[in-house]
Amino acid sequence: MKYSFTHGGKDGYPYPVDREVYDHSIGTLKEALEGAKLERKEKYNAIKRLEGLINE
């Protein structure tokens, strides 16, 4: 997955990210994972990784 167009510059130089937009993006990914057809453990691990991004 590429984040450069959403949360950084495509030239390789990041720019300040609006925290609200960043948190919304993570929330959207979490909702997608919760609705995905994954095994319980895979889903749990993926959500934990996303939650780790929120705390950075």
N, C-alpha and C positions, 0 to 999 in steps of 0.2 A: 504494500500500500504506500502511496506517495503522499507526503504531507506538505511538500514544498509550496504548493499553490494555496493551501488553506492556512497554514501556520508558519510560514516563512517565505523568504524570497526565493524565486526560482534560480537566481544567480548564485545561490549558495550562502548568501549573507542573510541571516535571520533578521526580522524586524520585531519590534515590540508586539506581543500578542495580547489582545483583549481577553482577560481571564474569563469573562462571561461567555464569550464565543468558544473558547477552548473547552470550558466545562460543558457547554451545550453539545459540542462535538463528541466528547467522551460519553455523555449521556445517551446520545443517539447510537453510538457503537454498542453501549451496554444493552440498550433495548433490542438491537439487532441480535446480539448474542443470546439474550433471554428467549427470543423467538426462534432461534436457529435449531435445527435438528442435529444436536450434538449429544454425545454421551454426557451424563451428569458430571463426571469428573472433568472432562474437557471444558465444559461450560463454566464450571466453578473456577478452574485455573485461569481461563481467559478473563473472567470478570475480576478476579483478584489482580491480574496484571493491569487491567484498566484502572482499578482503584489505586494501584501504586502510582500511576501517572497523575492522578488527582492530587496526591500528597507531595508531589515534587515541587 
